[in-house]
């Protein structure tokens, strides 16, 4: 997994590429560390470059959600078909703002 960070006045967007699975946990930990400083801002994960997500990857997104805190819904932007399928199977649309 690789990622880039784009920040503006409204929030921050993490553009992720590669697979979001167990092998991504060390890199995703760096994202989690950055979220601690973003309380109250909109957080977006641009998933257009993510080809595959498994249960661990989904768990990482939920850890990010917990770090951001209550009242802020994380936006998942442009997920590919395989990622959308996982999000649908796990009913993640109730916990995340999923945008095609």
NORCORUR-V804741 format. One record per backbone hydrogen bond with DSSP energy under -0.5 kcal/mol. NH is the residue of the N-H (numbers start at 1). CO is the residue of the C=O. E is the energy in kcal/mol with one decimal. If there is no record, write none. Layout:
NH&CO&E  NH&CO&E
//
This chain:
2&17&-2.5  4&15&-1.6  6&13&-2.7  8&11&-2.8  12&42&-2.5  13&6&-3.2  14&44&-3.1  15&4&-2.5  15&13&-0.7  16&14&-0.8  16&46&-2.2  17&2&-2.7  18&49&-2.4  20&52&-3.0  21&19&-1.0  24&21&-2.1  25&22&-1.7  28&24&-2.9  29&25&-1.6  30&26&-0.8  30&27&-0.7  31&27&-1.0  32&28&-2.4  33&29&-2.2  34&30&-1.4  35&31&-1.7  36&32&-0.9  37&34&-1.4  38&35&-2.0  41&38&-2.4  42&10&-1.9  44&12&-2.5  45&75&-3.1  46&14&-2.1  46&44&-0.6  47&45&-0.9  47&77&-3.0  49&16&-0.8  50&47&-2.0  51&18&-0.7  51&49&-0.7  52&18&-0.5  54&20&-1.7  58&54&-2.5  59&55&-2.2  60&56&-2.0  61&57&-1.6  62&58&-1.8  63&59&-2.1  64&60&-2.1  65&61&-2.1  66&62&-2.2  67&63&-2.2  68&64&-2.2  69&65&-1.6  72&69&-1.2  73&71&-0.5  74&72&-0.6  75&43&-2.7  76&97&-2.6  77&45&-2.6  77&75&-0.6  78&99&-2.3  80&47&-0.6  80&50&-0.5  84&80&-2.8  85&81&-2.3  86&82&-1.6  87&83&-2.4  88&84&-2.6  89&85&-2.6  90&86&-1.7  91&88&-1.3  92&87&-2.5  94&91&-1.2  95&92&-1.7  96&92&-1.9  97&74&-2.7  98&96&-1.0  99&76&-3.0  99&97&-0.6
//
